[in-house]
Amino acid sequence: MPSLPTLSVVKKDPLLRFLLLGFSLFVGWLLLYYLVLHPHTMLDKAVIDSLIRWAGGILQTFGYELLPEPDPDNYRTIGVQGGTPLWIGDPCNGVMVMAVYVIFIIAYPGLWKHRLWFAPLGLLVVHAINAVRVSALSIIVTYNYNWLTFNHDYTFYIVVYGCVFLLWWWWVKLFNDSSRRASGAGSLNG
């Protein structure tokens, strides 16, 4: 039976370190989210409220008139005149995508001084892309509600996750050159 790698092996193998740290952080995030944040905080509602404000601003900038909110206490829908309201559920608010993005930035080698600005920048980009997604879906349901499922489940997954992958690629290209790896500056302590 193979033995588990020792701490010194993990520290010397950057791929193993990245995978173990990333997996550990992801499991920790899931536990924190499902046991504490989701049931006991307003995180999801706050993100959805922000998404609706941003998406509403985008739609109004392009001349669309928004549907009145049917229930201000449960502000989870957005729509444009002539269409049906689009309901935004917790799984669609982008929180999980943002968490995975930040976990990658933390787990992948790089200096903390860069992580401290690159992670929030990426969170803003992901949130903005999600607001554009919500805006586009609001327009789509105005023209043909049957197009919603395909665009929600496929088109915008490719767009949102494509942007996240571009941000990760940018992180790797900007802050993980071979001289940093060779000098050890790309370590978690750097």
N, C-alpha and C positions, 0 to 999 in steps of 0.2 A: 504494500500500500504506500503510495507516494506521500511524503510529508509536506506540510505547509511551509511556504518560504519563510525564512527568518527575517527579522527586521533589517538586518544588514543587506540581505539579498534584495529586499524591496527598495531600500534606499539607493542601491547601485543600479537597479534596472528601471529606467525612466518609464517604460511602457507599463510594467507591472505596478509601479507606484501610482501612475495616472489612473489605471483601471481600478485598483483597490481603493484609492482615495475617492475617486469619482463614485464608485459603487457605494462606499460607506456614506458619503455625503448625501447621495440620492436616497438611500434607505433612511437616514436620519431626517432628511427633508420630508419624506412621505409620512414618517411617524409624527413629526411635528405638525404637519399640515392636517392629517386626518384625525389626530387625537387632540390637538389643541386649537390650531388656527381656524380650521373650517367650522367646527362645532361651537367654539367659544369666542370668536372674534368677528368683526365686521370686515375682514380683509376682502373677501370676495365681493361683497356689496360695494365697498369703497372703490375697488378696481372697476366694477361694472358701471358705477356712477360716473367715474372718470372717462371710461370708454364712451358712454353715451354722450357726455359733454363734448369730447373731442370729435366723435363721429358727427354729432349734431352741428358742430362748428364747420366741419368739412362740407357737409351737405348744404348748409346755408350759404357757405362761401360760393358754392356752385349753383346757387339760385333755387334750391329745393326748399319747399315749405314743409316743416315737420308736422307730423300728426300730434295732436295734444296727447299728453301722457294720461292714460286712463286711471291710473292709481298712483298718486304721488308717493304713497308710503311703500310701494313695492315697485320702485323705479327700475324696471328691467327691460323695458321695450323702447324701441325707436322705430320710426317709420316716416315715410314721406307721403304727402297728399297724393291720393290716387292709388296707394298701395295698402298692404296690410302691415300691422306692427310686427317687427322682428323681435322675438324674445331672446334675451341673452342669458344663458345658463352659466352656472359656475364653471363647468368644464370648458366653456368657450371664452372665458375672460382673459386667458393668456397667462395666468399665474403659474401653471405648471411649466409652460414653455420658458417663462422668465427664470424659474428656478433651475431648470436644466441648463440654461444658458450660463447662469452664474456659477453653477457647480462645475461646468467645464472650465470657466475662467479660473476658478480657484484650484482645480485639480491639475490643470496644465501648467507646466513651468513658466515662470515669469516673475517679475519684481512686484512686490505689493504696492509700491507707489504707482505703478501703472494699473494694477487691478482696481485700485481705489477710484480711478476716474473712468476706466474702460468699462467696468461692470455697470455703473449707473448710466453711462452713455448708451450701452447696449440695451438696458432696460427701457430707456426712453424710446429708442428706435423700435424695439419689439412692440411696445405699447402703441406707438404711432402707426406701425404697420397693421396692428390689430384694429385700430380705429378706422383706417382706410378700408380694411376688410369688412367691418361692420357697415360702413357707409356704402360700399359697393353692394353688399348683400341687401341693404335696405332699398337700393335702386333696383336690383334684380327682381325682388319680389313685387315691385311696382309693375314691371313689364310681364313677368311670367312666374308665378309662384312655383311652378313645377321645376324651374331651373335652380331653386334654392338648394335642394339636397345635393345635387352634383357639385355645385360651386362651393357649398359649405364643406362637403366631405372630401373633395379632391383639389379643385383649383386653388383654394386659399390655403390648404395644407401645404401645397407645393410652394406657394408664395411666402407664407410666414416662415416655414422651416427653411426655405431657401435663403431668406434674409438672415436667419440665425446661423446657418452654416457659413454664410459670407462673413458675418461678424466673427465667428470662430477662426475662419481662415485668416482674416485680418489680424486677429490676436496672435496667431501663430507666426505670421509673416513679420509683424512689427516688433514683437517682443520676445522672440525665442530664436535668435540667431545662434550659430554654432559657437561663437566666441563666448556668449553668455553661458551656454551649456558646458563648455570646456572649463570656464573659470569657476563654475558653481554658482554664478550670480542668478541663475534661473531657478534656484531652489525655492521651496516654500518660505524659507527664512530670509530670502533676499530682499 
